[in-house]
């Protein structure tokens, strides 16, 4: 039993494989195949980063199992209607015919299996159980975490596929952090007594990046001043990224994404300039705006037409017409697509290279899925660029792209470290709804967006931060937008360092009142890793929290006083040196009160 038994795979499969891998399995796929064939398990969980080629691995394995009569048929379970059709098309290219329209009854003899959705299995689990009982079946569970979306879906999958001969579970993103057990996933208890999912084979973003299988991602963060009116009639102004309550962060964020303000038009204009630069090296490169709802998506598409003079492809729901529009965009050379949620997971548009994260969903799962749309590499040197609002959660996710996360089945105890992702489960459930129609939620939110502006904030790359604030359209901003789209990872790092050095030198030559930078003296912005900044911010927040109990003053008052005394921007935008100064100052205040 060898992996060369992917006998009838087309030499060109997958048709859009990255440079140098079109006629053979990639090293990780070969390794996963060898492990599977050596162990011959009934259940196998493969975790591989988006863009790494999970479909190719799964279909190679399916081909081997069919050829050696281990199984007689294949059932693929996918999250969406579009993805089940995508699976059927990929399978057809390797000689495996799957029926993506199957709903009930016997399967036509021309097919070797079916492609269905988790929702479809949830409606008729016994139908699929009977099929598994009648013939030896391989079940491929794509993005297996969806089987944990609800208790009913998990139970349906367990009931439907318990008799299956073989089950292959796939996922490309961090697992959810709730406690719904995922069917056919093995859990192992750690030293802390918490059970976590155990993968049989893992191929992370960091490994894929080192192998040249995926693109490195440049994150461009934009801040700005927001103003909105609450339901009580109060007008509130805040700077995107500064310390605020959870509700205030949400409202400032929504204000930024309001198409009637200045933040979105400025960010879309910058993203389009970036796309123009990227297309010099990748002529068919496309851009994607991920919107929160249909009204916003339509408004963003209109803005893109005004900015670029060309129409954007608009994808509003998971229907046949939407799938066709995605397919057409994948094949043509149009510049922009605007979509609501459905393009966030699994959809294969390899030419996407520039993204705008214009949704308020802030879960690590959704973020990883969204960024995964831009990392599919086709040839050496391609880079991806994703534009973000300066929201601490998002910047944290961007700085931890290479961190893998297992599914935690048991919640950490209250006296220990809380699961940092737990609060976002409600948002995740919303993000993974099958439909993306307007829910009317916006009509009940306790605020009205009044105005916004945008400020180029920083670049995050490979865990480090580069650049300083600059006005949209400025020479400083253009320096970062103009980084070539075809570069080796070390060249990207070098160019970012040079751009920052040039920006610092340029700002030093100007008087303070003429400098383009906002509240950010150049000499106080050294390059530190994102992880170091996160630790410093955590330390500052812990010190402020302790001082709250000692002084009786609210958190916000203390943070404001620290800014007044020490100078500089809000904590979320401050440099390592500025945060250290504030930590020293809080310690000094606390010592005086003893």
N, C-alpha and C positions, 0 to 999 in steps of 0.2 A: 504494500500500500504506500504509494508515493504521491506527492503533490503534482507530479507531472501528469496525473490522470485528469487534469482539467482539459481532457483530450479534445473536445469539440468546441472549446472557446475560440472565438475568432482571434487571430493574431493582433488585430487592431483594437480588441476590446480591453478596457473601455475606450470608446471613441475619442474621449476628451481627456485622456490621462495626462498627467504632468510630463514635462520633458524627460525623455530617456526611459519611460516606463510603459510605453504603449504596447510592447510585444511580450511582456512578461509580468508576473506578479511582483508587486513591490515587496521589499524585504519583510515588512511587518505582516503582510498578507500570507506570504510563504511561511513565516514563523507560526502564525495562528493556525494555518492549515496543518502544519506538521504536528503541532500540539494536539489538535483535534483528532487527527488520524492515529496518533500514538495512543491517546486515551480512550477514543471512541465513546464519549460520554452521551448520556441521554439528553442532558441539559448543558448548554455552553453559553456563557455571557461574554461577549466581546465589546469592550469599550474602546472606541477609536474616535479621535477628534474629527469634527466636520471637515469634509474635503479630503479625508485620508483614503477613502475608497471602501467603505463598509459594504456597499452594494456588490462591488466586484468580488470581495471575499465571500460574501454569502452565496452568490450565484455560482462561484467556482465550487464551493462546498456542496451546494445543491446538485450541481452537475455530477460530481463524483459519487454522491450517495445514490442518485438515480441510475447512473451507469453501472454501479456495483450492486444494484437491486437491494440496497439497504432500505430504501423507501421506494414507494410506487407513485407518489404524488406530493405536490408542494402546496402549502397554504402560506401566503404572505399577509401579515396583518400590519397595516400602516395607519398613521394618525389621521390622514385626510384623503378625500376623494382624489385630489390631484396627485398625491404621492402613490396611491395604489396604481394609478395609470402609469406613472413614471416607472414603477417597479415592473409592471407588465411589459413596457416597452424595452427596458433594460434586459429582462429575461429573454425576450424574443430575439435579441441580438446574439444570444449564446445558445439558441436552439431550444429554450424552455418556453413553452406556450402557456401563459397564465390568463385566465378570463377575468378582466377587471370589472365586468358588468354583472358578475354572478350575484344572485339574490336568493334563489331557492331551487330545490329539485336536483336532478342528476346533472353533472357537468358533461358538456359535449365531449365526445371521444377525441376531438382534435386538440383538446387542452390537457396539459399534465398537472393542472392545479388551478387555483384561484388566487386573486388579490382582493382583499376586503379591508374594511376599516374597523378600528376598535369599537366604534359606535354600532356598526353592523353586527359584530359578534355579540355586543351587549343586548341587541334586540332578539337574536335567535341563536343562543349558545348551543341548544340541542341539535340544531341542523348541522353545525360544524363538528359536534361530538360524534354524530352518526357517521359523518364522512371519515373521521379519524379511525372509527371502529371498523369500518368496512374495508379500508385499504391502509397499508403502512404509509404514514404521513410524516413529512418534515414540515414543521411550523417555524417560519421566520417571523419573529416579533420585532418589527422595526421601531426604534425609539421606545423600548420596553417600559420606560417610566410612565407612559400613558396608561398602562394597565393599572397603575396606582392612582389615576386621576379621581376615581370614585370607587366606593366599595362595590357597587354593582358591576362596574367594568372589570374589576379584579376578579370578582366571583364568576363572572361570565367567562373570562379567559380560562380560569381554572377548570370550570365545568366543561368548556368546549374542547380544551386541548390536553386534558389529563390523560386520555388514551393515546396521544400521539407517540409515534415511534422515536422521533428525535425532535428537539426544540432548540432553536438557535435564537438567542436574545441579543439584540444590538442596541447600542446607544452611543451618541456622539457628544452628549452634553452632561453637565453635572446632574446627578439625581435630585429629585425633590427632597425637601427636608421634613415632610410630614411623617406620620407613623403608619400609613397604610402599607402593609407588606405587598411587595410586587410579586406576582405569581412566577414560579420557576426560577427565582433568583435566590441564591444561597446566601445566608447571613452568618457571620462569624462574630463571636463575642470578644471584645478587646479587654485589655487589663482594667479599663475603667468600668467594665460591666455593660457597656453599650454595644448593641449588635449593629454591625455595618455590612453592607453588601460586599461580596467577594467576587471579583471578576476573574474569569479564566484566562483572559488575555487583554492587556491594556496597551494602547498606543496613544500617548498624549500629544497635546499641541506642541510642547517643547521638543519631543522626539521628532515629530513630523516636520517641525521647523528646521531642525538640524539636518534632516534628510532631504530638505528641499521639496518635500511633498506639499507643503502649504506655504502661503505667503506670510511674511511678517506684516504686522499691522501697525500703522502710524495713527494714533488717536489725536485729534485736534480738538481741544476743549475751548468753549466760548462762554464767557461770563456776561455780565451786563446788569443794568439797573432795571428793576421791575416795579410797577405800581398797579395795585388792584383795589377794588372796593369789596368789603365784606357784606354779608347779608344784613348786618346791623347798620350798614351805611357808612362805616368807618373806612377811610382811605389809608392804605398801608403801602409803604415803599421799602424795598429791600434789595440787596445786591445778591445775585445768583451765586450760591456757594458759601455765603456767610452763615455762621451758626444761627439756626432758627429752630422752632418747634417743628414737629413732623408735619402738622397741618400747614404751617407757613411755608415750609419747603415745597410741599405739594402745590400750594397755590402760586408760589413764585415760578415754579417749574411750568405749570399750566399757562401762566401769563407769558412766559418766554415762547411757548409753542403756539400761542394764539397768532393766526396768520394775519390779523389786522395790525399787529404791532410791528416794530422794526427788527426784532431779533431774528425771526425766521427768514425774512427777505435777505438780510445781511449774511446769515449762515448759508442759505441756499446759493447766494451769489458767490461766496467764498468756495463752496463745494464745487460749483460749476467751473470756477477757475482752476481748482485742483484737478478736476476731470479733464480739462483741456490739456493740462501739463502731462497727466498720466497717459493720455491718448497719443502723445508724441512717441512713446515707447510701446504702448499697447493700443494700436489703432482702433480696435473695436470695443475698448473698455466702456462699461456702462455704470450708471449710478443708480442707487436705490434709496428712496426716502421711506422709512417705516413710520406710518402714522398711527394715531390712537383710534380714530374713528373715521367714518365715511365723509362727514362734512369737512373735517380738517384735510383729508386726503384730496378732496376736490379742490379745496382752496390752495393747497400746496402745488397741485398740478397747474393751476391757473398762474400762480406766482412764477413757476418754472418757465411757462410759456412767455410771460412778460419779460423775464430775465434773459432767456436764451433765444427767444424768437422761434423755438420749435416746440412741438407738442410732446407731452410726457405720456407714457403708457400708464393707464389708471387701472389698478386691480383692486376691486372692492369686496369680493366674496368668493368663497370656495365653491364655485359653480363651474359648469363646463366652459362657459364663455371666458371665465377668469383663467382657467387652465390654458385655454387656447391663446389668450393674450400673453401669458407668461412664456409659453412655448415660442410664440412669434418674436417676443423681445429677445429671447435667448438666441434665436437664429439671425436676427437682423443686427444693424449697427446703430440703432437709436441711442440717444444719450441717457435719457432718464426714465425710470419707472417709479411710480408712487403706489404703495400698497398698504393695506390694513392687516397687520398681523400674519396673514397666511403665508407670506414669503419668509417668515422667520425661521422655519424649520424644514430641513430636508430638500427644499426645492433647488434643483440643479441649474443654475445660470452661471456657468464658470467665468463669463466675461465681466461679471460685477466686480468692480475694483474700488468704488467710492461709495460710501454710505452716509446717510444722515439719520441719526437716532432721534426721531421726533415723536416719541411716545413716552408716557409717564410710567410705563411698566418698569419696575426696578428690582426684579428678581434675578439672581445669578443665572438661573436656568434660561430664562428668556433672553438675557443679554448674551449668553454664550451662543444660543441658537441664532440670534440676529447677526452677531459678528461672524458666525460660521458661514454666512452667505457670501462673504467677501474673501475668504482665505483659500479658495480652491485654485491652486497653482496650475498653470498650463505650460509654462516654460521658466527656465531659471531666471532669477532676478526680479520677478514681478513683486510689487508691494501693494498692500491694501491701505486705504485711508478711510477712517470713520470719524465723523464730526459728532461731538457730544456737547450737551449743556454741562456747565460746571456744577455737577451734583455729586457730593462726596461719595455716595453709594456707587455711582457709575464709574467714577475715577478709581475707586477701590477695585471694582471688577476688572477694569482695563489694566490696572497694574498687576493683577494676579491671573492673567490669561493662562499661565502655564501650570496653575494649581489644579490638581485633580480632586474630585470630591465624591466620596462614596455615599450611598443611600444610608442614612441613619434611621434605624428602626425604633430606637428608644430615645426619648427626649433627655438631654442632660438635666441633672438635678438642679433645683433652684439655687442651692448654695454653691454650685460650681459655675463654670462658664456657660452662659446661655448660648443656644444655637443662634449665630448672628443672622441666619437666613429665615428664621421661623416667622418673623413678623410679616414677611412678604408672601406668605402662602395664599392669602386671599387674592392678592394681585395675580399670582400665578394661576389660580383657578380661573380668573377672569381672562387671562391671556390665552389660556388653552381651550376656551369655548369653541365649539365647532363653528358657530356662526359669528360673523363680525358686523352684524347690523347695529345701528345706533340703538342704545338702550335707554336713552332719555336721561342718563346719569348726569350729563352736563347741565341739564336744566335745573337740577336740585343742588348743585354745588354752591357753597356759601360764599361765592365771590364773583366779581366781574372784572375781567382783565381790562385795564385802562391804557397802559402804555409800556413799552419795553425798548431797550436798545441792546446792542451786542458789542462785546469787546473780545478780541482774540486774547486768549488767556495763556495757554501753554500747549506743548506737545508732549505726549506720553509715548515712550517707545522702549521696549525691552526692560520694563521696570524702572526706568529713569525718566525724569522730567527735564524738558528743555524749553528755552524761550521765556519771554516776559510779556506782559500785557501790551497790546497795541490796538490802535483804532482800526476798524474795518476799512479796507482800501489803502492802508498805509504801506509804505515801502517795507516796513518791518514784517507786517503780516504776509505780504507777497513773497518775502524771502522764504517763508516756511511752506506756503502753498506751491512754490515753484520747485520743490525738491523733485528730481526726476522719478518717474514711475518704474524704471528698470534699474535696480541697484542691488548689490549684494548686501546682506544684513549689516556687515561691519562698515560698509560704505555709507549706509543710512546713518548709523551712529556718528561717524566722522563728520558727515555733512551737517547734522543737527548741532554738533559741538561748534563747528565753524560758524554756522548761522547765529548761534547764541553769542559767541565771542564778538561777531560783527555787530550784533544788536547792542550789546553792552558798550562797545567802543563808540558806536554812533550816538547812544544816549548820553554818554559822558561828555561829549562835545557840545551838547545843547544846555542852555540854562534850564533850571528846574521848571520854570513856567512854560517852556517851549517843548519840553520832552513829551514824546508821544505816550510814554508809559504812565499808567495810572497808579499812584500810591506805591510804587515799587522801585526804589532806588536800585540801580543796576548792580552796585557793588555788594548788595545784600541778597543777591539771588544766585548762590552757588548751586551747582548740580548735585543733588542728592538722590538716592534711589527712592522710588515710590514707597517701598516698604519702610524705609527709615522715616519718611515723612508721616506715614500712618502711625508708626510707633510714637513719634513725637507728639502728634495730635492726641493720641490716646492718653499719653502721659499728662499733657496739658489739661485735657478734659477731666482726668482723674484728680489732678491737683485743684482745679476749679471746683469740682464736686465736693472735695473735702473742705474747701474754704467756704462753700455755701453754708455748710452746717456750723462752721465756726463763726461766720460773720452775720448770718441771717439774711444776706443779700441774694437775690435771684441769680441764676447762671448768666443770663443775658446782660445784667448790670455789670457783673464782674468782667465778662469778656469785653464789654464796651470800655470799661475803665482801663483795662490792660492795653487796648488799642490806643487810648488817649495818652497814656503814660509812655508806652514803648514805641508808638507809631506803627505804621505799616497797615496792610489790608486785613480783612477778616481772616480768621484762623485757617479756613479752607483754602485760602489763596496765599497764605504767608510762607516764607522760606523757612528752611530748617533753622537758620540763625535767628530769625525773628521769633519763632516759636520757643527756642531755648531761652531767649531774653524774657519772654512772658512767664515761662516756668520759674525762672530765677526770681522774678518780681513777685509771683504768687507765694513762693516759699518765703520771701522776705516779709511780705504782709502777714503770713501765718505765724512766723516767728515772733513778730512784734506783739501779736495778740495773746501770746502765751503768758 
